[in-house]
Amino acid sequence: MKEDRNCQWRVARRPRGNVVRDDFAYTEEDVPTPGSGEFLLKNYYVNLAPVMRMYMSGESVAGERALDIGDVIHGRGVAEVVESKHPDFAVGDFVHGQMGWQTYKVSAGTAQEKFRKVPDVGLRYTVALSALGMTGFSAYFGFVDCGRPKSGDVVVVSGAAGGVGTHVVQIAKAMDCRVIGIAGGPEKCALIKSLGCDATIDYKSEDLSSAIPDACPEGIDLYFDNVGGDTLSVCLENLAMHSRIVLCGSISEYMLDEPYGLKNYTRLRRTNSLMQGFFIYNHVDDFDRAEADMCRWLESGAVRPVEHVFDGFESVPDALASLYSGQNTGMALVRVRRGPHDEE
Ligand SMILES: NC(=O)c1ccc[n+]([C@@H]2O[C@H](COP(=O)([O-])OP(=O)(O)OC[C@H]3O[C@@H](n4cnc5c(N)ncnc54)[C@H](OP(=O)(O)O)[C@@H]3O)[C@@H](O)[C@H]2O)c1
């Protein structure tokens, strides 16, 4: 990456199956100059999320416009204002919002880009992409608003060692629930245990159809679904009365040509249960509430962000590909360049 150039990753072609290097094109441009009412941002970190493959496939998701071949790939970043002709953004401000996969950006601070100043909660500024970004807020609105947890609820979280999952586990503990986390492998299970899980299930070595009823003998009150497929199916078989299932994501199905196709959804009927999906961008008007609650939990130590940092702007395509095989633990970020909060 050249410091004095705007380096970018663009869509070279539509992915088939998981993303591979040839799906991406690396380009460089002059660093742009802000006009009246604009500011120049220098990018320090970008986040990675499973939804990015959908952007590259030409789907209009997450409130972002569909990408054409040759477009800079969408991605949120945390960046410093280095020049400003905008009344609300001063040089030296740290902000987070829609940076795209590039090292600089000129912005007019539009509603679409959703730039917000990084709140000071005594943590490094990457918290704006994890706990106080779309990932932490997805955990918040999915769990709190859709899941409507009650003290003592038995909560099962799949994808528990991922970005959303690590936040859900901790919010659930902060709200006095009993939490069973599902993750792949002993290291990930140890991590989620350290975050507060009362029990863990390693879905790669255990049989879910016996492990879930063993861990939840009275049934599941709240299932937070990040993975879909067989895990969702087994959880539906083990619902308590009046349970809630939150449909956050279905990462186990994203590469399938045909969706998994639930056959046992009728279990909802027998238990008077509710299955509800949510989409984070439908909650934008309520972000201040999520930020206030998350800041409170961060400041008290009830929630700590778990970040998996890939190093270097060059690594973004490979880092994205690795998400779909679960190589990240916690929130996946790429460090574009070293910034003020980075240790040497
Ligand atoms: N509804 C919304 O608005 C919204 C917002 C954000 C995210 N999401 C969705 O929420 C889910 C989690 O997002 P995230 O940002 O936390 O992703 P993430 O950090 O990449 O974590 C996802 C985890 O899922 C696990 N996984 C991957 N492939 C799997 C498979 N085939 N079967 C079971 N588990 C698998 C991996 O952990 P293991 O190693 O443990 O398998 C991975 O770490 C995704 O499906 C995403 O699309 C939805």
Ligand as a Chemical Component Dictionary entry (heavy atoms), coordinates in Angstrom:
data_LIG
# 
_chem_comp.id                   LIG 
_chem_comp.type                 NON-POLYMER 
_chem_comp.pdbx_formal_charge   0 
_chem_comp.three_letter_code    LIG 
# 
loop_
_chem_comp_atom.comp_id 
_chem_comp_atom.atom_id 
_chem_comp_atom.alt_atom_id 
_chem_comp_atom.type_symbol 
_chem_comp_atom.charge 
_chem_comp_atom.model_Cartn_x 
_chem_comp_atom.model_Cartn_y 
_chem_comp_atom.model_Cartn_z 
_chem_comp_atom.pdbx_ordinal 
LIG N1  N1  N 0  -29.779 -9.568  10.288 1  
LIG C1  C1  C 0  -28.832 -8.645  10.250 2  
LIG O1  O1  O 0  -29.084 -7.436  10.138 3  
LIG C2  C2  C 0  -27.398 -9.103  10.374 4  
LIG C3  C3  C 0  -26.394 -8.190  10.752 5  
LIG C4  C4  C 0  -25.075 -8.659  10.903 6  
LIG C5  C5  C 0  -24.780 -10.004 10.650 7  
LIG N2  N2  N 1  -25.784 -10.824 10.246 8  
LIG C6  C6  C 0  -25.513 -12.263 10.032 9  
LIG O2  O2  O 0  -25.180 -12.786 11.296 10 
LIG C7  C7  C 0  -24.284 -13.885 11.133 11 
LIG C8  C8  C 0  -23.050 -13.644 11.974 12 
LIG O3  O3  O 0  -22.377 -12.487 11.466 13 
LIG P1  P1  P 0  -20.933 -12.117 12.031 14 
LIG O4  O4  O 0  -20.618 -10.757 11.542 15 
LIG O5  O5  O -1 -20.878 -12.428 13.469 16 
LIG O6  O6  O 0  -20.029 -13.168 11.236 17 
LIG P2  P2  P 0  -18.627 -13.769 11.627 18 
LIG O7  O7  O 0  -17.896 -12.909 12.607 19 
LIG O8  O8  O 0  -17.966 -14.116 10.349 20 
LIG O9  O9  O 0  -18.979 -15.077 12.431 21 
LIG C9  C9  C 0  -19.695 -16.073 11.860 22 
LIG C10 C10 C 0  -19.251 -17.401 12.471 23 
LIG O10 O10 O 0  -20.101 -18.391 11.914 24 
LIG C11 C11 C 0  -19.418 -19.608 11.962 25 
LIG N3  N3  N 0  -19.640 -20.356 10.735 26 
LIG C12 C12 C 0  -19.090 -20.149 9.514  27 
LIG N4  N4  N 0  -19.530 -21.081 8.658  28 
LIG C13 C13 C 0  -20.355 -21.880 9.367  29 
LIG C14 C14 C 0  -21.101 -23.048 9.041  30 
LIG N5  N5  N 0  -21.107 -23.555 7.810  31 
LIG N6  N6  N 0  -21.852 -23.614 10.024 32 
LIG C15 C15 C 0  -21.870 -23.112 11.265 33 
LIG N7  N7  N 0  -21.164 -22.016 11.636 34 
LIG C16 C16 C 0  -20.412 -21.426 10.682 35 
LIG C17 C17 C 0  -17.931 -19.335 12.143 36 
LIG O11 O11 O 0  -17.533 -19.771 13.420 37 
LIG P3  P3  P 0  -17.220 -21.318 13.741 38 
LIG O12 O12 O 0  -15.747 -21.504 13.525 39 
LIG O13 O13 O 0  -17.650 -21.444 15.138 40 
LIG O14 O14 O 0  -17.985 -22.150 12.761 41 
LIG C18 C18 C 0  -17.850 -17.825 12.082 42 
LIG O15 O15 O 0  -16.866 -17.312 12.948 43 
LIG C19 C19 C 0  -24.002 -13.996 9.652  44 
LIG O16 O16 O 0  -24.849 -14.979 9.107  45 
LIG C20 C20 C 0  -24.359 -12.623 9.121  46 
LIG O17 O17 O 0  -24.717 -12.662 7.770  47 
LIG C21 C21 C 0  -27.063 -10.408 10.108 48 
# 
loop_
_chem_comp_bond.comp_id 
_chem_comp_bond.atom_id_1 
_chem_comp_bond.atom_id_2 
_chem_comp_bond.value_order 
_chem_comp_bond.pdbx_ordinal 
LIG N1  C1  SING 1  
LIG C1  O1  DOUB 2  
LIG C1  C2  SING 3  
LIG C2  C3  SING 4  
LIG C2  C21 DOUB 5  
LIG C3  C4  DOUB 6  
LIG C4  C5  SING 7  
LIG C5  N2  DOUB 8  
LIG N2  C6  SING 9  
LIG N2  C21 SING 10 
LIG C6  O2  SING 11 
LIG C6  C20 SING 12 
LIG O2  C7  SING 13 
LIG C7  C8  SING 14 
LIG C7  C19 SING 15 
LIG C8  O3  SING 16 
LIG O3  P1  SING 17 
LIG P1  O4  DOUB 18 
LIG P1  O5  SING 19 
LIG P1  O6  SING 20 
LIG O6  P2  SING 21 
LIG P2  O7  DOUB 22 
LIG P2  O8  SING 23 
LIG P2  O9  SING 24 
LIG O9  C9  SING 25 
LIG C9  C10 SING 26 
LIG C10 O10 SING 27 
LIG C10 C18 SING 28 
LIG O10 C11 SING 29 
LIG C11 N3  SING 30 
LIG C11 C17 SING 31 
LIG N3  C12 SING 32 
LIG N3  C16 SING 33 
LIG C12 N4  DOUB 34 
LIG N4  C13 SING 35 
LIG C13 C14 SING 36 
LIG C13 C16 DOUB 37 
LIG C14 N5  SING 38 
LIG C14 N6  DOUB 39 
LIG N6  C15 SING 40 
LIG C15 N7  DOUB 41 
LIG N7  C16 SING 42 
LIG C17 O11 SING 43 
LIG C17 C18 SING 44 
LIG O11 P3  SING 45 
LIG P3  O12 DOUB 46 
LIG P3  O13 SING 47 
LIG P3  O14 SING 48 
LIG C18 O15 SING 49 
LIG C19 O16 SING 50 
LIG C19 C20 SING 51 
LIG C20 O17 SING 52 
# 
